Amino acid sequence: MIARVPSLAHGTFITRPFPRARTVKPSRIDAQRPRVPAQRQCALRATASSQTRALAPSERASPAARAGERTVVIADTVRARANALNGAMSAHVRVALLALALALWLRKRTLNASSSTPRRKVIVLGAGFAGVQAAIDLRAHCDVEVIDGKEYFEFVPGTLAALAGARPMSTSTFADDAATRAQRAIMVPYAQIFKDKRVKFTCTRGREIDVRDDCVIVRGERSSMEDVRLAYDELIVATGSVYAGVIKSSGVGREMTMQGRMDAYAEARASIVRGNTTTIIVGGGVVGVELAAELAARATKANNGSSVVLLHAGERLLDALPDHIGTYVTKALIKSGVKVYVGQKYERDGENAFIGVANKNVIRGDYVLMAIGSKPATEFLKRATDDSSENATLDVPLDQFGRIRIDPSTRRVIGVESRVYAVGDVASKPPEHMLASYAHWEAEYVATRIKYHGNAKALAKLGAYVPPPRLMAISLGSFDGVMVWGDRVVATGIVAAMFKALVQFWFIRFLPAPYGVMKMLPHMRCAPRDPARLSPASSS
Ligand SMILES: Cc1cc2nc3c(=O)[nH]c(=O)nc-3n(C[C@H](O)[C@H](O)[C@H](O)COP(=O)(O)OP(=O)(O)OC[C@H]3O[C@@H](n4cnc5c(N)ncnc54)[C@H](O)[C@@H]3O)c2cc1C
């Protein structure tokens, strides 16, 4: 007899001889069924085994006995099938276990092989959004050393609310302790970020570094005032950009420490918020707009006679973004009491005054905040380019803005050894990509490239770098904002503000960036605009 038994491997059926009922040993089923005399049992077994043979009239039994016969036949058949299935399954389980053991053994062998090759030494220069992300991604695979001029990570998008003394999404106000908490909320010591010791952190205490083609020289580090030479197999330059003024940590002088940075905030805040003051903000890009909104919210709340003026040389605010976004933002700012001046360049006329170049309009204030003039942090690369000795600083090519020129598909620095990468704001890229999200994304990509070093198949699968769709949130105080996807406004008001708060919560805890989700978003149209005006900080 032939039975069809499901094959575990493919879900198809295989055929095998069906065991005859009489060969099956008695089991518990026998013990449980109604007792039948021994002779009768023999007759029933004979019936079950022959199955097709008709019974002689003398062998015919009562209806009850016939029912018993049928039950026994079915039970035997079921038992036989179950045994056959068990046999087949255990064979498959055995094969599966064997395959699993083989796979584990092979994996162990591969890991041992790779651990016998020395781990690559990666130096990450600059620990902002890009640098920290690269270090975190690489720490399990390489020996990573991070170098920064200060001792703490600063969540740059949060500095504006902190400056105004507001905690994002908090009804708690502008009392000093709340302001201090707001500052702390956006700063994390590197000692805490890299506390698991898998990443070595070196604080240069300033920006005195020299990049050679095989090492980075840190000047006068660890208070010994001696140079430290750090060799690398791969170098990631992520030194970002610098701002004049308080809205971003300079990373030098007292701002090398967290306490020094908090003191700088506190002083600026005291000047801005003491009451009956006019703060002039220069630059109507994203940074200027967000700053104006934060300060206006504070002035309204404090009701102390303070006011905010925003000067912008372009025809409208946020001229790097589509018109409707600029219009929405301008209306929101005016509604919150900001005086907005657009359409002409203003030149400085004394410490706290500006004069319009076209109409000679004079604007006076008590405090000035510059939301323009960000520069890439590449000074250390330019320093010794005229030195032609073999110990000269690596000759890294810079674009007209001073950013590092890279191959956009690999993020590798053009013209130097292939093992030098530039990520984040320091790299030459479309100005609309000068955002923290892009810095993260680029770092993640480069880290993956380095992880796959020597694995041509994996690198081919990884492919070229593809920037994610633009998804940004512009906050207009704690409870208002605009969320932009591509060129489209997808949310305004409290929803956008909540999104921004969520982003801060996520970033500041260095949770894995949810770029898998971003990758799935279709690219929305982003109309090309004047590149000179697109950087978050470039408008004036
Ligand atoms: C006020 C403000 C608000 C912003 N808001 C947003 C926002 O809401 N959303 C958004 O996506 N983007 C925003 N941006 C832009 C965003 O902050 C940047 O795109 C992002 O910081 C770039 O990250 P990065 O890692 O490339 O560089 P950075 O964050 O600039 O980090 C560079 C790091 O390198 C270190 N460094 C520099 N030079 C040296 C040196 N020579 N030696 C040692 N260390 C060095 C610095 O100390 C710093 O830690 C904002 C920017 C500003 C200024």
The ligand as a Gaussian input file, in Angstrom:
#p B3LYP/6-31G(d) Opt

LIG

0 1
 C       21.061000      76.996000      15.192000
 C       20.963000      75.856000      14.244000
 C       19.778000      75.152000      14.145000
 C       19.689000      74.054000      13.280000
 N       18.521000      73.371000      13.204000
 C       18.454000      72.242000      12.462000
 C       17.284000      71.458000      12.449000
 O       16.294000      71.793000      13.076000
 N       17.288000      70.311000      11.738000
 C       18.378000      69.901000      11.037000
 O       18.343000      68.836000      10.437000
 N       19.496000      70.640000      10.992000
 C       19.572000      71.800000      11.688000
 N       20.712000      72.557000      11.674000
 C       21.852000      72.091000      10.889000
 C       22.591000      70.986000      11.660000
 O       22.870000      71.415000      12.960000
 C       23.873000      70.629000      10.945000
 O       23.548000      70.187000       9.656000
 C       24.604000      69.530000      11.685000
 O       25.026000      70.009000      12.932000
 C       25.792000      69.035000      10.902000
 O       26.378000      68.007000      11.626000
 P       27.927000      67.678000      11.475000
 O       28.177000      66.454000      12.291000
 O       28.315000      67.647000      10.063000
 O       28.716000      68.927000      12.100000
 P       28.633000      69.644000      13.495000
 O       27.350000      69.382000      14.163000
 O       29.021000      71.029000      13.211000
 O       29.773000      68.943000      14.358000
 C       31.133000      69.107000      14.067000
 C       31.973000      68.670000      15.255000
 O       33.337000      68.772000      14.883000
 C       34.070000      69.396000      15.915000
 N       35.232000      70.078000      15.286000
 C       35.202000      71.047000      14.361000
 N       36.461000      71.383000      14.012000
 C       37.288000      70.612000      14.749000
 C       38.698000      70.494000      14.833000
 N       39.520000      71.204000      14.086000
 N       39.196000      69.630000      15.707000
 C       38.398000      68.871000      16.483000
 N       37.070000      68.925000      16.419000
 C       36.507000      69.784000      15.553000
 C       33.089000      70.337000      16.567000
 O       33.466000      70.624000      17.884000
 C       31.800000      69.552000      16.475000
 O       31.608000      68.753000      17.592000
 C       20.811000      73.684000      12.494000
 C       22.000000      74.413000      12.586000
 C       22.081000      75.495000      13.448000
 C       23.358000      76.254000      13.544000

